[in-house]
């Protein structure tokens, strides 16, 4: 695919399959017992790099170093959601979709290439309704203090609050209750779905944990590989609140779709540098230049994240973290980079605090890419020391000793971001088949 055509495709919103979808905010009230951390500088990128260095130090616990005590966070928040149901109507079964770090709710309904990668469309075709949410603190959901408010436990409580509203029919935009709620997560969203099943096992009927394992030793791989930046600086207008009108006007002259590469080609040619459009494209798309252009684009939504919201540096970091080389379309990777979302310091400090096991008695499916980095170190077929499981995802079975059915499936040729890979829909079908065969069909 030619580079400019790949980028142009990001700007095209095609009609999806027949369905009924709506966007709205779900108000929730939560009470969360969680950490109180000492704040350290994380506004500048060098400070963010220093945080990552200390977080990853071998045989040290930076969470414990910063922990000053505990607090009970109480508050009212809004959770942004996309609700979809088949044209045929609701069956009474719904899949509650929770995204991972680096994404928002659109991870489940990617519009790239005429929605060919949409998980939502597959679930709707199987008869389910879906509710995809932006996790608390991310996207169009309420934001908050990056150290002591937006932590894993608070997000689990928000997820549970949404679950209860689905069950009791108190989401007015939906206007119905669901007797069967299946929690489907990706990555940190899977961590939170697992966590919910441990704290509130009666509130879920089935679990699908994608991009997941219980192996915690690979978290430093991903924190290092992200080459974390301050979100406010990486994409200044989109993720921050930069207001330099002069810079905005300058960058807008080189619209990424229509004139960036030819414009740079003219400038470089005048300086005696004769570079092809492919050379320039590669330099722009695979470095932080792309993020600066995206970040100063006047047309994008402004999230205005506060200090302490961190984001991966560029497209190469995204590939390392989420995509297996050779098995993805560069266009969808660019879409992921230009729409990426951050992680908070508080999330990183608390991501490993989930319970060690769950009393959940329903069916559990784990589906993880063969080359998943954050949960398998890049090789999910490996055997961990002191584990009798046949592979890393299979080790999750020990955390669900009472489950009625457990399956660990490794998606071949796939990285951590399963929905972005060429074979994404094959994994989607594995999920629907598992649910149907374990009494949770729509």
VEXKOL-191886 format. One record per residue (C-alpha): residue number from 1; x, y negated, z negated. Coordinates in steps of 0.1 Angstrom, whole numbers, padded with zeros to 4 digits. Last residue first. Layout:
! residues N
{pt NUM {X Y Z}}
...
! end
This chain:
! residues 442
{pt 442 {-0270 0151 -0224}}
{pt 441 {-0248 0180 -0234}}
{pt 440 {-0236 0181 -0270}}
{pt 439 {-0242 0218 -0277}}
{pt 438 {-0206 0229 -0273}}
{pt 437 {-0205 0238 -0237}}
{pt 436 {-0219 0205 -0226}}
{pt 435 {-0194 0185 -0246}}
{pt 434 {-0164 0205 -0232}}
{pt 433 {-0177 0202 -0196}}
{pt 432 {-0181 0164 -0200}}
{pt 431 {-0145 0161 -0213}}
{pt 430 {-0130 0183 -0186}}
{pt 429 {-0149 0163 -0160}}
{pt 428 {-0132 0131 -0172}}
{pt 427 {-0098 0147 -0170}}
{pt 426 {-0104 0155 -0133}}
{pt 425 {-0115 0118 -0129}}
{pt 424 {-0081 0105 -0140}}
{pt 423 {-0061 0124 -0115}}
{pt 422 {-0046 0093 -0098}}
{pt 421 {-0036 0078 -0132}}
{pt 420 {-0051 0047 -0148}}
{pt 419 {-0077 0065 -0170}}
{pt 418 {-0050 0087 -0186}}
{pt 417 {-0030 0058 -0200}}
{pt 416 {-0005 0080 -0219}}
{pt 415 {0012 0096 -0189}}
{pt 414 {-0002 0122 -0165}}
{pt 413 {0013 0150 -0143}}
{pt 412 {-0010 0176 -0159}}
{pt 411 {-0037 0167 -0184}}
{pt 410 {-0030 0187 -0216}}
{pt 409 {-0061 0201 -0232}}
{pt 408 {-0065 0208 -0269}}
{pt 407 {-0097 0225 -0279}}
{pt 406 {-0115 0228 -0312}}
{pt 405 {-0150 0242 -0319}}
{pt 404 {-0171 0243 -0351}}
{pt 403 {-0145 0221 -0369}}
{pt 402 {-0138 0231 -0405}}
{pt 401 {-0099 0231 -0404}}
{pt 400 {-0098 0198 -0385}}
{pt 399 {-0064 0183 -0392}}
{pt 398 {-0047 0217 -0385}}
{pt 397 {-0063 0216 -0350}}
{pt 396 {-0043 0184 -0342}}
{pt 395 {-0013 0206 -0337}}
{pt 394 {-0027 0217 -0303}}
{pt 393 {-0017 0182 -0290}}
{pt 392 {0020 0190 -0297}}
{pt 391 {0022 0225 -0281}}
{pt 390 {0018 0261 -0291}}
{pt 389 {0011 0251 -0327}}
{pt 388 {0032 0269 -0354}}
{pt 387 {0048 0237 -0365}}
{pt 386 {0079 0234 -0387}}
{pt 385 {0098 0216 -0360}}
{pt 384 {0076 0204 -0331}}
{pt 383 {0071 0225 -0300}}
{pt 382 {0072 0207 -0266}}
{pt 381 {0044 0210 -0241}}
{pt 380 {0034 0173 -0247}}
{pt 379 {0066 0160 -0233}}
{pt 378 {0071 0123 -0231}}
{pt 377 {0077 0117 -0268}}
{pt 376 {0044 0134 -0275}}
{pt 375 {0021 0108 -0291}}
{pt 374 {0037 0075 -0280}}
{pt 373 {0052 0089 -0247}}
{pt 372 {0025 0110 -0230}}
{pt 371 {0041 0130 -0202}}
{pt 370 {0016 0159 -0201}}
{pt 369 {-0013 0135 -0207}}
{pt 368 {-0035 0141 -0238}}
{pt 367 {-0070 0156 -0242}}
{pt 366 {-0080 0165 -0277}}
{pt 365 {-0116 0179 -0280}}
{pt 364 {-0134 0183 -0313}}
{pt 363 {-0167 0200 -0320}}
{pt 362 {-0185 0195 -0353}}
{pt 361 {-0176 0203 -0389}}
{pt 360 {-0157 0171 -0399}}
{pt 359 {-0138 0175 -0431}}
{pt 358 {-0109 0155 -0417}}
{pt 357 {-0072 0158 -0424}}
{pt 356 {-0041 0136 -0432}}
{pt 355 {-0061 0104 -0438}}
{pt 354 {-0051 0074 -0417}}
{pt 353 {-0023 0051 -0428}}
{pt 352 {0000 0054 -0398}}
{pt 351 {-0016 0026 -0378}}
{pt 350 {-0013 0003 -0409}}
{pt 349 {0019 -0018 -0402}}
{pt 348 {0013 -0018 -0364}}
{pt 347 {-0023 -0029 -0368}}
{pt 346 {-0013 -0057 -0392}}
{pt 345 {0013 -0070 -0367}}
{pt 344 {-0015 -0073 -0342}}
{pt 343 {-0016 -0056 -0308}}
{pt 342 {-0023 -0075 -0276}}
{pt 341 {-0045 -0072 -0245}}
{pt 340 {-0036 -0066 -0209}}
{pt 339 {-0056 -0081 -0180}}
{pt 338 {-0028 -0091 -0157}}
{pt 337 {-0007 -0060 -0166}}
{pt 336 {-0036 -0035 -0162}}
{pt 335 {-0046 -0049 -0129}}
{pt 334 {-0010 -0047 -0118}}
{pt 333 {-0010 -0010 -0127}}
{pt 332 {-0042 -0006 -0108}}
{pt 331 {-0026 -0020 -0077}}
{pt 330 {0006 0001 -0081}}
{pt 329 {-0015 0032 -0077}}
{pt 328 {-0005 0060 -0101}}
{pt 327 {0011 0094 -0101}}
{pt 326 {0046 0086 -0089}}
{pt 325 {0058 0074 -0123}}
{pt 324 {0038 0085 -0153}}
{pt 323 {0019 0055 -0167}}
{pt 322 {0012 0042 -0202}}
{pt 321 {0042 0031 -0222}}
{pt 320 {0070 0032 -0196}}
{pt 319 {0048 0018 -0169}}
{pt 318 {0036 -0010 -0192}}
{pt 317 {0071 -0020 -0201}}
{pt 316 {0080 -0022 -0164}}
{pt 315 {0049 -0044 -0158}}
{pt 314 {0059 -0069 -0184}}
{pt 313 {0066 -0078 -0220}}
{pt 312 {0042 -0058 -0241}}
{pt 311 {0020 -0079 -0263}}
{pt 310 {0020 -0093 -0299}}
{pt 309 {-0007 -0111 -0319}}
{pt 308 {0011 -0125 -0349}}
{pt 307 {0005 -0161 -0341}}
{pt 306 {-0031 -0168 -0331}}
{pt 305 {-0048 -0155 -0300}}
{pt 304 {-0064 -0182 -0278}}
{pt 303 {-0085 -0158 -0256}}
{pt 302 {-0086 -0180 -0225}}
{pt 301 {-0105 -0164 -0196}}
{pt 300 {-0086 -0168 -0163}}
{pt 299 {-0092 -0195 -0137}}
{pt 298 {-0065 -0220 -0148}}
{pt 297 {-0037 -0195 -0141}}
{pt 296 {-0009 -0203 -0165}}
{pt 295 {-0007 -0169 -0181}}
{pt 294 {-0011 -0150 -0149}}
{pt 293 {0019 -0169 -0135}}
{pt 292 {0039 -0164 -0167}}
{pt 291 {0030 -0128 -0166}}
{pt 290 {0041 -0123 -0131}}
{pt 289 {0074 -0140 -0138}}
{pt 288 {0080 -0115 -0167}}
{pt 287 {0095 -0091 -0142}}
{pt 286 {0082 -0063 -0119}}
{pt 285 {0057 -0083 -0099}}
{pt 284 {0079 -0113 -0091}}
{pt 283 {0111 -0096 -0081}}
{pt 282 {0093 -0068 -0063}}
{pt 281 {0072 -0093 -0044}}
{pt 280 {0103 -0114 -0035}}
{pt 279 {0121 -0084 -0020}}
{pt 278 {0089 -0072 -0002}}
{pt 277 {0084 -0107 0013}}
{pt 276 {0119 -0105 0027}}
{pt 275 {0147 -0126 0013}}
{pt 274 {0168 -0151 0033}}
{pt 273 {0185 -0172 0007}}
{pt 272 {0199 -0205 0022}}
{pt 271 {0182 -0228 -0003}}
{pt 270 {0156 -0237 0022}}
{pt 269 {0149 -0200 0026}}
{pt 268 {0144 -0197 -0012}}
{pt 267 {0118 -0224 -0012}}
{pt 266 {0100 -0211 0019}}
{pt 265 {0100 -0175 0006}}
{pt 264 {0087 -0187 -0028}}
{pt 263 {0057 -0203 -0010}}
{pt 262 {0052 -0172 0012}}
{pt 261 {0052 -0150 -0020}}
{pt 260 {0029 -0172 -0040}}
{pt 259 {0004 -0183 -0014}}
{pt 258 {-0028 -0164 -0012}}
{pt 257 {-0033 -0139 -0041}}
{pt 256 {-0008 -0152 -0067}}
{pt 255 {-0019 -0189 -0061}}
{pt 254 {0013 -0208 -0057}}
{pt 253 {0001 -0244 -0061}}
{pt 252 {-0016 -0232 -0093}}
{pt 251 {0019 -0229 -0108}}
{pt 250 {0026 -0266 -0104}}
{pt 249 {-0008 -0277 -0117}}
{pt 248 {-0006 -0255 -0148}}
{pt 247 {0029 -0268 -0155}}
{pt 246 {0018 -0304 -0154}}
{pt 245 {-0013 -0297 -0174}}
{pt 244 {0007 -0283 -0203}}
{pt 243 {-0021 -0271 -0225}}
{pt 242 {-0009 -0238 -0239}}
{pt 241 {-0036 -0221 -0260}}
{pt 240 {-0026 -0185 -0260}}
{pt 239 {-0036 -0153 -0243}}
{pt 238 {-0047 -0167 -0210}}
{pt 237 {-0030 -0200 -0211}}
{pt 236 {0004 -0189 -0223}}
{pt 235 {0007 -0153 -0210}}
{pt 234 {0039 -0141 -0227}}
{pt 233 {0041 -0171 -0250}}
{pt 232 {0008 -0167 -0268}}
{pt 231 {0011 -0129 -0268}}
{pt 230 {0043 -0132 -0287}}
{pt 229 {0066 -0107 -0271}}
{pt 228 {0072 -0070 -0276}}
{pt 227 {0098 -0050 -0256}}
{pt 226 {0071 -0024 -0252}}
{pt 225 {0097 0004 -0251}}
{pt 224 {0108 -0003 -0286}}
{pt 223 {0073 -0001 -0301}}
{pt 222 {0066 0029 -0279}}
{pt 221 {0096 0050 -0290}}
{pt 220 {0092 0039 -0326}}
{pt 219 {0057 0055 -0327}}
{pt 218 {0072 0089 -0316}}
{pt 217 {0076 0104 -0351}}
{pt 216 {0038 0103 -0359}}
{pt 215 {0028 0136 -0344}}
{pt 214 {-0009 0139 -0351}}
{pt 213 {-0018 0139 -0314}}
{pt 212 {-0037 0115 -0291}}
{pt 211 {-0041 0102 -0256}}
{pt 210 {-0077 0111 -0256}}
{pt 209 {-0096 0121 -0287}}
{pt 208 {-0131 0134 -0279}}
{pt 207 {-0151 0138 -0311}}
{pt 206 {-0186 0151 -0317}}
{pt 205 {-0217 0145 -0338}}
{pt 204 {-0204 0115 -0357}}
{pt 203 {-0218 0097 -0388}}
{pt 202 {-0218 0128 -0411}}
{pt 201 {-0180 0129 -0411}}
{pt 200 {-0178 0094 -0426}}
{pt 199 {-0142 0090 -0440}}
{pt 198 {-0125 0117 -0421}}
{pt 197 {-0146 0114 -0389}}
{pt 196 {-0140 0076 -0390}}
{pt 195 {-0102 0082 -0391}}
{pt 194 {-0103 0105 -0361}}
{pt 193 {-0123 0078 -0342}}
{pt 192 {-0098 0052 -0354}}
{pt 191 {-0068 0072 -0343}}
{pt 190 {-0086 0079 -0310}}
{pt 189 {-0091 0042 -0305}}
{pt 188 {-0054 0038 -0312}}
{pt 187 {-0048 0062 -0283}}
{pt 186 {-0081 0065 -0264}}
{pt 185 {-0113 0072 -0281}}
{pt 184 {-0146 0090 -0275}}
{pt 183 {-0170 0092 -0304}}
{pt 182 {-0202 0112 -0297}}
{pt 181 {-0234 0098 -0312}}
{pt 180 {-0265 0120 -0310}}
{pt 179 {-0298 0108 -0325}}
{pt 178 {-0296 0075 -0307}}
{pt 177 {-0320 0047 -0316}}
{pt 176 {-0336 0023 -0292}}
{pt 175 {-0339 -0014 -0284}}
{pt 174 {-0305 -0017 -0267}}
{pt 173 {-0302 -0055 -0269}}
{pt 172 {-0318 -0054 -0303}}
{pt 171 {-0291 -0032 -0318}}
{pt 170 {-0309 -0019 -0349}}
{pt 169 {-0318 0015 -0336}}
{pt 168 {-0309 0034 -0367}}
{pt 167 {-0283 0056 -0351}}
{pt 166 {-0267 0029 -0329}}
{pt 165 {-0266 0005 -0358}}
{pt 164 {-0248 0032 -0379}}
{pt 163 {-0222 0037 -0352}}
{pt 162 {-0216 -0001 -0349}}
{pt 161 {-0209 -0002 -0387}}
{pt 160 {-0186 0028 -0384}}
{pt 159 {-0166 0011 -0357}}
{pt 158 {-0163 -0021 -0379}}
{pt 157 {-0152 0000 -0408}}
{pt 156 {-0126 0017 -0386}}
{pt 155 {-0114 -0017 -0375}}
{pt 154 {-0110 -0029 -0410}}
{pt 153 {-0089 0002 -0418}}
{pt 152 {-0066 -0004 -0388}}
{pt 151 {-0057 -0039 -0397}}
{pt 150 {-0070 -0073 -0384}}
{pt 149 {-0073 -0092 -0416}}
{pt 148 {-0040 -0093 -0435}}
{pt 147 {-0012 -0097 -0408}}
{pt 146 {-0029 -0109 -0376}}
{pt 145 {-0054 -0132 -0392}}
{pt 144 {-0086 -0129 -0372}}
{pt 143 {-0102 -0124 -0339}}
{pt 142 {-0139 -0117 -0334}}
{pt 141 {-0147 -0094 -0304}}
{pt 140 {-0141 -0108 -0269}}
{pt 139 {-0108 -0091 -0265}}
{pt 138 {-0093 -0078 -0297}}
{pt 137 {-0097 -0085 -0334}}
{pt 136 {-0123 -0058 -0340}}
{pt 135 {-0121 -0033 -0311}}
{pt 134 {-0137 -0043 -0279}}
{pt 133 {-0166 -0019 -0275}}
{pt 132 {-0178 0006 -0249}}
{pt 131 {-0213 0019 -0255}}
{pt 130 {-0223 0047 -0231}}
{pt 129 {-0255 0065 -0222}}
{pt 128 {-0252 0101 -0213}}
{pt 127 {-0268 0120 -0184}}
{pt 126 {-0237 0136 -0168}}
{pt 125 {-0237 0109 -0141}}
{pt 124 {-0236 0083 -0168}}
{pt 123 {-0205 0099 -0183}}
{pt 122 {-0188 0100 -0149}}
{pt 121 {-0197 0063 -0143}}
{pt 120 {-0185 0053 -0177}}
{pt 119 {-0151 0069 -0170}}
{pt 118 {-0146 0045 -0141}}
{pt 117 {-0115 0053 -0120}}
{pt 116 {-0133 0051 -0086}}
{pt 115 {-0150 0018 -0097}}
{pt 114 {-0148 0004 -0061}}
{pt 113 {-0110 0005 -0059}}
{pt 112 {-0105 -0011 -0093}}
{pt 111 {-0136 -0018 -0114}}
{pt 110 {-0122 0000 -0144}}
{pt 109 {-0151 0011 -0167}}
{pt 108 {-0135 0028 -0197}}
{pt 107 {-0104 0005 -0199}}
{pt 106 {-0129 -0024 -0195}}
{pt 105 {-0134 -0022 -0233}}
{pt 104 {-0100 -0037 -0240}}
{pt 103 {-0065 -0027 -0233}}
{pt 102 {-0029 -0029 -0246}}
{pt 101 {-0036 -0009 -0277}}
{pt 100 {-0063 0017 -0274}}
{pt 99 {-0100 0016 -0264}}
{pt 98 {-0131 0029 -0283}}
{pt 97 {-0160 0044 -0264}}
{pt 96 {-0192 0054 -0282}}
{pt 95 {-0208 0081 -0261}}
{pt 94 {-0246 0082 -0263}}
{pt 93 {-0272 0110 -0266}}
{pt 92 {-0309 0102 -0268}}
{pt 91 {-0314 0110 -0231}}
{pt 90 {-0316 0074 -0220}}
{pt 89 {-0332 0065 -0187}}
{pt 88 {-0331 0079 -0152}}
{pt 87 {-0312 0048 -0140}}
{pt 86 {-0284 0060 -0163}}
{pt 85 {-0275 0039 -0194}}
{pt 84 {-0248 0013 -0200}}
{pt 83 {-0239 -0008 -0229}}
{pt 82 {-0209 -0031 -0228}}
{pt 81 {-0199 -0044 -0262}}
{pt 80 {-0182 -0073 -0280}}
{pt 79 {-0181 -0068 -0318}}
{pt 78 {-0190 -0099 -0338}}
{pt 77 {-0178 -0103 -0374}}
{pt 76 {-0191 -0108 -0409}}
{pt 75 {-0167 -0104 -0438}}
{pt 74 {-0152 -0086 -0467}}
{pt 73 {-0116 -0076 -0471}}
{pt 72 {-0108 -0059 -0503}}
{pt 71 {-0071 -0065 -0511}}
{pt 70 {-0040 -0044 -0518}}
{pt 69 {-0005 -0052 -0529}}
{pt 68 {0027 -0069 -0517}}
{pt 67 {0035 -0047 -0487}}
{pt 66 {0063 -0061 -0466}}
{pt 65 {0090 -0036 -0475}}
{pt 64 {0064 -0008 -0476}}
{pt 63 {0054 -0015 -0440}}
{pt 62 {0091 -0018 -0431}}
{pt 61 {0097 0018 -0441}}
{pt 60 {0133 0028 -0435}}
{pt 59 {0147 0062 -0425}}
{pt 58 {0156 0049 -0390}}
{pt 57 {0149 0012 -0384}}
{pt 56 {0120 0008 -0360}}
{pt 55 {0100 -0019 -0379}}
{pt 54 {0132 -0038 -0385}}
{pt 53 {0140 -0040 -0348}}
{pt 52 {0103 -0047 -0339}}
{pt 51 {0102 -0077 -0363}}
{pt 50 {0135 -0090 -0349}}
{pt 49 {0121 -0088 -0314}}
{pt 48 {0090 -0108 -0326}}
{pt 47 {0113 -0134 -0341}}
{pt 46 {0132 -0136 -0308}}
{pt 45 {0099 -0140 -0290}}
{pt 44 {0088 -0169 -0311}}
{pt 43 {0057 -0169 -0333}}
{pt 42 {0065 -0138 -0354}}
{pt 41 {0080 -0153 -0386}}
{pt 40 {0074 -0130 -0416}}
{pt 39 {0042 -0127 -0437}}
{pt 38 {0041 -0107 -0469}}
{pt 37 {0014 -0081 -0465}}
{pt 36 {-0018 -0074 -0484}}
{pt 35 {-0030 -0040 -0475}}
{pt 34 {-0065 -0026 -0471}}
{pt 33 {-0098 -0019 -0488}}
{pt 32 {-0124 -0028 -0462}}
{pt 31 {-0159 -0042 -0465}}
{pt 30 {-0177 -0048 -0433}}
{pt 29 {-0206 -0067 -0419}}
{pt 28 {-0214 -0063 -0382}}
{pt 27 {-0229 -0085 -0355}}
{pt 26 {-0230 -0068 -0321}}
{pt 25 {-0222 -0091 -0291}}
{pt 24 {-0236 -0085 -0256}}
{pt 23 {-0229 -0072 -0222}}
{pt 22 {-0254 -0052 -0201}}
{pt 21 {-0254 -0022 -0179}}
{pt 20 {-0281 -0003 -0159}}
{pt 19 {-0268 0023 -0134}}
{pt 18 {-0265 0031 -0098}}
{pt 17 {-0228 0035 -0089}}
{pt 16 {-0207 0004 -0090}}
{pt 15 {-0207 -0026 -0066}}
{pt 14 {-0173 -0039 -0059}}
{pt 13 {-0154 -0067 -0077}}
{pt 12 {-0125 -0078 -0056}}
{pt 11 {-0098 -0099 -0072}}
{pt 10 {-0075 -0070 -0082}}
{pt 9 {-0076 -0058 -0046}}
{pt 8 {-0057 -0089 -0035}}
{pt 7 {-0027 -0077 -0056}}
{pt 6 {-0024 -0044 -0037}}
{pt 5 {-0030 -0062 -0004}}
{pt 4 {-0001 -0085 -0013}}
{pt 3 {0022 -0055 -0021}}
{pt 2 {0014 -0034 0010}}
{pt 1 {0000 0000 0000}}
! end
